[in-house]
């Protein structure tokens, strides 16, 4: 029975790996082909390595400007998400069993997970335009706000697993709540902070919809929006497009490969404890 289970698990892992790796293979293969090779066969290996596709894609998309915008938005969103959401979650976690208001606040934040984005899309466009937030800084602020529902859910579960005796001992030694949080609790939140940071990073870097509806200045274009340049009324330059896709997704692949254990451990600890 055990051998059959192991074989079944191995087959599932192989199928899962194939589902993930095959699209990546196509991306790399098409990025290194010329149009004739692509027309002959989509699935075959490239005959020659056409690295000029990458230089042409960089010029066509103004890649480094878009990369700078995406990096700025992502870094701001990640840093301020960790700083603000962790503090909000801490206050809720330590008071929700003492005060009904904080319990209501917790469920209020969580309820945002069930609001479909298309419902609030038009009001977002109007409000950001009226407030002058249709720029990279305003977009980063939206990522901080719209991520708070999921982040509070994960943070609160994790913080409640930390004994309150640690803070009580710190307060006895002369710390106030602010100092106790930053000196005692925040360092203990390193695993969950890493999880939230990675998930926010992946979301802000790869998101297409929010930049599309918020940013209206071409100089603020992010990497996902820059891919539009390869699509025309009559077709798509797939070789340059896939070269650009590969350059855009490479940083996040590297981040995820090295940080996936933080994501799994942090989400598990925050949901279970």
Secondary structure, DSSP 8 states (H G I E B T S, - for coil): -HHHHHHHHHHHHHHHHHHHHHHHHHHHHHHTS-HHHHHH-SSS--SS--THHHHHHHHHHTHHHHHHHHHHHHHHHHHHHHHHHHHHHHHHHHHTTT-HHHHHHHHHHHHGGGS-HHHHHHHHHHHHHHTT--SHHHHHHHHHHHTHHHHHHHHHHHHTTS-THHHHHHHHTT--HHHHIIIIIHHHTHHHHHHHHHHHHHHHHH--HHHHHH--SGGG--HHHHGGGGB-SS-B-HHHHHHHHHHHHHHHHHHHHHHHHHHHHHHHHHHH-
